[in-house]
């Protein structure tokens, strides 16, 4: 259970209604509706081209939809002046796919970017202190702060991007494929970190993923994108009760069954099999 104020659990923190996104002749979303509840980790899944990242970008204001309404924290986010949206934007953080770190800045300087944008009166010493704290919070060693992204492993880049996303102490966290490209051990560690931070900080998490292990391990509900809209939202057992072919193929395929077996072993306190060693090259 996340640390959410009594009486506020489950209230919609994001509400998307009638969303339409069109690129040229391609209609990506048509009449898409979605609610994200305060304090939950919502996994967002769908096949390639269903517009998972487009949906996230629409919510955070990086993509202007062709139709529809989006409210975050009860405030509309479409059609507002930049100055009007600042207070809402301060309340969320975003980890883009791959980390999206600035290559010419150190890890600590990357974390300071949101601080410099929204709190220009902070002293350099205070910004450095905050950045160091966020770096350590995400499981990176303190000495990672002065390093550049090119000096980091893939997993460390993800954590550095997460540290930047947490720089403003957000209530809402957007994660776009956070475990993509990580080995099974690194992905499981990132899942554990996400759940730990969500609980300790009282976060609401909007998480785009293809990782079935992540869905089983940390997601409270899952939203399925297909047919240009959200066709279902619920727990995994609730989704499995539906007869939509994509849902059944996704969750009941070989990878889906393996994820269920892994989740069952974890719940029972049993060790999960180690990944097979890589073939020598």
C-alpha positions in Angstrom: 0.0 0.0 0.0 1.4 3.4 -0.9 1.6 6.3 1.5 -1.5 8.2 0.3 -3.5 10.6 2.4 -6.6 8.9 4.0 -9.7 9.3 2.0 -7.8 10.0 -1.3 -6.9 6.5 -2.3 -8.3 5.6 -5.7 -9.4 9.0 -6.8 -8.6 9.8 -10.4 -5.3 11.6 -10.7 -5.3 11.4 -14.6 -8.5 11.5 -16.6 -8.4 11.1 -20.4 -11.7 11.4 -22.3 -12.3 11.1 -26.1 -8.7 11.3 -27.0 -7.9 11.4 -30.8 -4.4 11.5 -32.2 -3.8 11.5 -36.0 -0.5 11.6 -37.9 -1.1 12.2 -41.6 -3.5 9.5 -42.7 -2.8 7.3 -39.7 -5.3 7.5 -36.8 -3.5 6.3 -33.7 -6.1 7.0 -31.1 -9.9 7.3 -31.6 -12.2 8.1 -28.7 -9.7 6.8 -26.1 -10.7 7.0 -22.4 -8.5 6.3 -19.4 -8.4 7.0 -15.7 -5.3 6.6 -13.5 -6.0 6.3 -9.8 -4.0 8.1 -7.1 -1.4 5.8 -5.5 -1.4 3.0 -8.0 1.1 1.7 -10.5 -0.7 1.4 -13.8 0.9 -0.7 -16.4 0.2 0.3 -20.0 0.6 -2.4 -22.7 -0.3 -2.8 -26.4 1.1 -4.0 -29.6 3.6 -2.0 -31.7 1.9 1.1 -33.2 -0.9 1.3 -30.7 0.4 4.6 -29.4 1.5 3.9 -25.9 4.2 6.6 -25.9 2.0 9.0 -27.9 -0.6 8.6 -25.1 2.0 9.5 -22.4 3.3 12.4 -24.5 -0.2 13.7 -24.8 -0.8 13.6 -21.1 2.5 15.5 -20.3 1.9 18.1 -23.0 4.5 17.0 -25.6 1.9 16.0 -28.1 -1.2 18.1 -28.9 -4.2 15.8 -29.5 -6.6 16.4 -32.4 -9.6 16.0 -30.0 -10.4 15.0 -26.5 -9.8 16.2 -23.0 -7.0 15.5 -20.5 -7.1 16.4 -16.8 -4.2 15.9 -14.4 -4.7 16.7 -10.7 -8.1 18.0 -11.8 -6.5 20.6 -14.1 -7.0 20.6 -17.9 -3.7 20.2 -19.8 -4.8 20.9 -23.3 -4.9 24.4 -24.7 -3.4 26.1 -21.7 -0.7 28.7 -21.9 2.8 27.6 -20.8 2.7 29.8 -17.7 -0.7 28.3 -16.7 0.7 24.7 -16.9 3.8 25.3 -14.8 2.3 24.4 -11.5 0.9 21.1 -12.8 4.1 20.2 -14.6 6.1 20.6 -11.3 4.0 17.8 -9.8 5.1 15.1 -12.2 8.4 13.5 -13.4 9.2 11.6 -16.6 11.7 8.8 -17.3 11.8 8.6 -21.1 12.8 5.4 -22.9 16.6 4.9 -22.7 16.9 7.6 -20.0 17.2 10.5 -22.5 20.1 12.0 -20.6 22.0 15.0 -21.9 25.3 13.5 -23.1 27.3 16.7 -22.4 26.2 17.0 -18.8 27.3 14.9 -15.9 24.7 12.8 -14.0 24.4 15.4 -11.3 24.0 18.2 -13.8 21.3 16.1 -15.6 19.4 15.8 -12.3 19.7 19.6 -11.8 18.0 20.4 -15.1 14.5 20.4 -13.7 15.6 22.4 -10.7 17.2 25.1 -12.9 14.0 25.3 -15.0 11.5 25.7 -12.1 13.6 27.0 -9.2 16.1 29.5 -10.6 16.7 31.1 -7.2 18.2 27.9 -5.6 21.9 28.2 -4.8 24.4 26.0 -6.7 25.3 24.4 -3.5 21.7 23.4 -2.7 21.1 22.2 -6.2 24.2 20.0 -5.9 23.1 18.6 -2.6 19.6 17.8 -3.9 21.1 16.1 -7.0 23.4 14.0 -4.9 20.5 12.9 -2.7 18.4 11.9 -5.7 21.4 10.0 -7.2 21.8 7.9 -4.1 18.0 7.5 -3.7 17.9 5.6 -7.0 20.6 3.1 -6.0 23.5 4.7 -7.7 26.8 5.2 -5.9 27.5 8.8 -4.9 30.6 8.8 -7.2 28.2 8.4 -10.2 27.3 12.1 -9.9 30.4 13.5 -11.6 30.3 10.9 -14.4 29.0 11.4 -17.9 26.3 9.2 -19.4 28.8 7.6 -21.8 30.7 6.3 -18.7 27.6 4.5 -17.3 26.1 1.1 -18.0 22.6 0.8 -19.4 21.1 0.1 -16.0 22.9 3.0 -14.4 21.6 5.3 -17.2 18.1 4.2 -16.3 18.6 5.0 -12.7 20.2 8.4 -13.5 17.2 9.2 -15.7 15.0 8.2 -12.8 16.9 10.4 -10.4 16.2 13.3 -12.8 12.5 12.4 -12.9 12.4 12.6 -9.1 14.3 15.9 -8.8 11.2 18.0 -8.1 9.7 15.5 -5.6 6.8 14.7 -7.9 3.5 13.1 -7.0 3.1 11.5 -10.4 5.8 9.5 -12.2 5.8 8.5 -15.9 8.0 5.6 -16.9 8.4 4.7 -20.6 9.8 1.1 -21.0 12.1 1.4 -17.9 13.4 -2.2 -18.1 13.9 -2.4 -21.9 17.4 -3.5 -22.7 18.2 -4.7 -19.1 19.1 -8.2 -18.3 16.6 -10.2 -16.1 18.5 -9.4 -12.8 18.8 -5.7 -13.6 15.1 -5.5 -14.7 14.0 -7.2 -11.5 16.1 -4.8 -9.4 14.6 -1.8 -11.2 11.1 -3.2 -10.6 11.9 -3.5 -6.9 13.3 0.0 -6.8 10.1 1.4 -8.5 7.8 -0.3 -6.1 9.9 0.8 -3.1 10.0 4.4 -4.2 6.2 4.3 -5.0 5.4 3.1 -1.5 7.8 5.3 0.4 7.1 8.5 -1.6 3.4 7.9 -2.2 3.8 8.1 -5.9 1.3 7.4 -8.6 3.1 5.6 -11.5 2.1 5.5 -15.2 4.3 2.7 -16.6 4.6 1.8 -20.2 6.1 -1.7 -20.6 6.4 -4.9 -22.7 7.9 -6.7 -19.7 5.4 -9.3 -18.4 7.5 -9.9 -15.3 7.2 -6.2 -14.5 3.4 -6.4 -14.9 3.1 -9.3 -12.6 5.6 -8.0 -10.0 4.6 -4.4 -9.4 1.5 -3.3 -11.4 -1.7 -2.8 -9.5 -3.7 -2.6 -12.7 -3.0 -2.9 -16.4 -4.5 -0.8 -19.3 -4.5 -2.5 -22.7 -4.3 -0.5 -25.9 -5.8 -2.0 -29.0 -8.2 -1.0 -31.8 -7.1 2.7 -31.3 -8.3 2.9 -27.7 -8.0 1.4 -24.3 -10.0 -1.8 -24.6 -9.7 -2.9 -21.0 -8.3 -1.9 -17.6 -8.0 -4.1 -14.6 -5.9 -6.6 -12.6 -4.2 -9.3 -14.6 -6.8 -11.9 -13.4 -9.6 -9.6 -14.5 -8.0 -9.2 -17.9 -7.5 -12.9 -18.3 -11.2 -13.3 -17.9 -11.8 -11.4 -21.1 -12.0 -13.1 -24.5 -10.2 -10.5 -26.6 -7.7 -12.3 -28.8 -4.8 -10.0 -28.2 -5.2 -10.1 -24.4 -5.3 -13.9 -24.4 -2.3 -14.2 -26.7 -0.3 -11.7 -24.8 -0.9 -13.0 -21.3 -1.4 -16.7 -22.1 1.5 -17.1 -24.5 4.7 -18.9 -23.5 6.2 -15.7 -22.1 3.1 -14.9 -20.2 3.0 -18.4 -18.6 6.7 -18.0 -17.7 6.0 -14.7 -16.0 3.2 -16.2 -14.0 5.4 -19.1 -12.9 8.1 -16.6 -11.8 5.6 -14.5 -9.9 4.3 -17.6 -8.1 7.8 -18.6 -7.1 8.5 -15.1 -5.7 5.2 -15.1 -3.8 6.1 -18.5 -2.3 9.6 -17.3 -1.3 11.3 -19.7 -3.8 14.3 -18.7 -5.8 13.8 -18.0 -9.5 16.0 -19.7 -12.0 19.1 -17.8 -13.0 19.4 -16.8 -16.7 21.5 -19.2 -18.8 25.1 -18.0 -19.2 25.9 -16.2 -22.5 27.6 -18.2 -25.2 31.3 -17.3 -25.5 32.1 -15.1 -28.6 
